[in-house]
Amino acid sequence: MNLLLRNIPAAVFVRDAQSGQVLFMNDQAADILGVSMKEALGKTLADSGTGITPEGKAGLSGAVRGT
């Protein structure tokens, strides 16, 4: 599964539902967010240097889900 997620052409990142910490990010997501998986792993998107604030996170989540 890891290999599939790494090679899918879409941006994929997985966050912990409780803490918001990044658990996985493929290269496409890293390019879009401007940080490497190594930089983001175990941090929230706001803490990883993406520039995504907690307020902006709700908009990002909605955009990802298509709502």
N, C-alpha and C positions, 0 to 999 in steps of 0.2 A: 504494500500500500504506500509506503514511504516513497518508493521509486516512482510510482504513478503520480503522486502529488508533486514531486519535484519536477517532473517532466511535462505535466499538463500545461498547455499554452496559456491558461488563465492564471491570474494572480490568486494565490491561496494563502491565507494565514489562519491559524487556529489560536484562539485565546481561551484561557480558563474562564468559565462562566462566573465563578465567584470572585476571583482576584483581578481578572482582566489581563493577567500576564500572558505574553506571547509564548506559545508552546511549539509552534512550527510556522515557518514562512518559506515559500519557495522563491526562486530567483526573480520571478516576474513580480511578486509582491514586494520584494526587497528593492527592486528598481523603481517601482511606483512610489514607495514610501521613503526612499532615499537612505535606507539603512540596511546593513547586512543582517542576516539571521543571527549571527554571532553577537552583534550589537543589541539586537532586540530580545533575544532569548531570555526568558525569566523576568522581563520588565513589562510594564504597561506601555501602550503605544505613546502615551504622553511622556513617560520617563525615558523612552528609548531614542529620543532625538528626532522623531518623525515630524514634530510640529503639530501633531494632532492633540488637541486639548480635550479634556473630559466633555466639554460642551459639544465639540465637533464630532465626538465619538458616536453620538446618537444619530447624527446625519449620515455618517459613514456606514453605520450598521444598517440603516434604512436603505441606503443606496445599494449595499451588497445584497440585501434581501429582495430588492426590487420594489420596495414600498414607498 
